[in-house]
Amino acid sequence: MDLTCYDDFRRVARRRVPRLAFDYLDGGSGTEAGLVESVAAFERIRLIPESLVNVDQVDTSCELFGHRFAQPFGFAPLGLTGLIWPGTDMLLAKTAVERNIPHILSTAATTTIEDISRASGGHSWFQLYVARDEAVADDIVDRVDQLGVDVLFVTVDVPVPGRRLRDIRNGLKLPLQPSLRLAVDLARRPSWCAALARSGAPRLANLERYADPAATAGQLAAFMATQSSGRLDWAVLERLRKRWPRKLVVKGILSPQVAARSKEMGADGVVVSTHGGRQLNSAIASIDALPAIRAAVGPDFPVLIDSGVRSGEHVAKAIARGADFALMGRLPLMAIGASGGKGLALAVDQVADDLARTLALLGVTSLDQLGPHLVAS
Ligand SMILES: Cc1cc2nc3c(=O)[nH]c(=O)nc-3n(C[C@H](O)[C@H](O)[C@H](O)COP(=O)(O)O)c2cc1C
């Protein structure tokens, strides 16, 4: 099997997934220096192994928001996943159940939260993009509440979308715009086309019901664009906090002050994130922002991290630097793109194996033994 790591999955996915979809997944904003840095910052960290410890039994299980998970990592929320490979949301949800790791469904997913909740027996969590129209935002929150979803992630780092040059150059829009370039692109990816033909074109399934039912696909896309909100501020977040009865996590934080204020406001956790290098290109890497955020919120407040996590070793570094948990966005999707879905469980198992191996090589047998003392400064 030649799919051994993230770079392998990415290389094969690039061949199998149409260029505009691959670029949508792989790309970042602006010059993409922020995207490169998000991974490079993980790679720069050097660890100090402690030897002469019996590591026959290594335990990577951990607790988060009242659940005991097999691993301290899970699937980050991703919009438009159906573009990478049809059926991706469902595959992520089911694999998360099988492997006992968390999955977070995006507001911009291509499958409804109702379908995902049913299929995963309520295992999946939900990520909210706060719509400009308050009634729409409230209705989404109420739908998710009625399904009994345990944790709501409110994404706060998209006041406006980042400028993603690859998507602009490729003319990425829903519905896909017919062009000679797209036709040539698709002709070279027959298995993707066959999968799409079986499942239908990707759609923003959670949001469709709020648009005019008579709207054309183009009008629907325009309506969705107006729903992204630059108005999300503390007052809106506090209102959501009052409305949502269970765990609320603020996703997309790099500032210690914003993290501390989120905690004061009543959040149950934060996700330190650069949105995978897709928003502010010059943002600090999340792994570099992490120690100050941990210091600001104290030792017991749940801190998750994403952006640049490509291996179990990266997960171990995140925890050693103060995170409780890591999320991965591109890694699972590259695995799906490379294999038409079959590689997802393999990718999860590889990350899990790499994490356990890293712990053993560090001379620790459980996650709570990871800490800054193992990080070379
Ligand atoms: C293709 C793609 C779509 C994304 N869509 C969303 C989304 O709908 N909501 C959200 O909160 N974050 C979204 N993100 C950000 C991810 O949740 C996560 O923060 C990021 O992917 C982590 O970085 P990584 O890809 O390096 O693991 C998206 C990221 C990618 C790559």
The ligand as an ORCA input file, in Angstrom:
! r2SCAN-3c Opt
* xyz 0 1
  C     -12.272     22.709      2.157
  C     -12.471     23.326      3.511
  C     -13.724     23.734      3.910
  C     -13.912     24.281      5.183
  N     -15.181     24.618      5.583
  C     -15.385     25.051      6.844
  C     -16.696     25.299      7.317
  O     -17.679     25.119      6.602
  N     -16.830     25.732      8.600
  C     -15.751     25.933      9.441
  O     -15.925     26.333     10.592
  N     -14.501     25.670      9.009
  C     -14.296     25.237      7.746
  N     -13.027     24.948      7.329
  C     -11.923     25.041      8.294
  C     -11.770     23.707      9.032
  O     -12.824     23.481      9.932
  C     -10.469     23.679      9.845
  O     -10.398     24.824     10.647
  C      -9.239     23.596      8.942
  O      -9.466     22.797      7.812
  C      -8.070     23.016      9.739
  O      -6.915     23.033      8.985
  P      -6.317     21.751      8.203
  O      -7.133     21.634      6.948
  O      -4.917     22.164      7.962
  O      -6.473     20.547      9.093
  C     -12.817     24.442      6.055
  C     -11.536     24.034      5.642
  C     -11.358     23.459      4.386
  C      -9.989     22.990      4.000
*
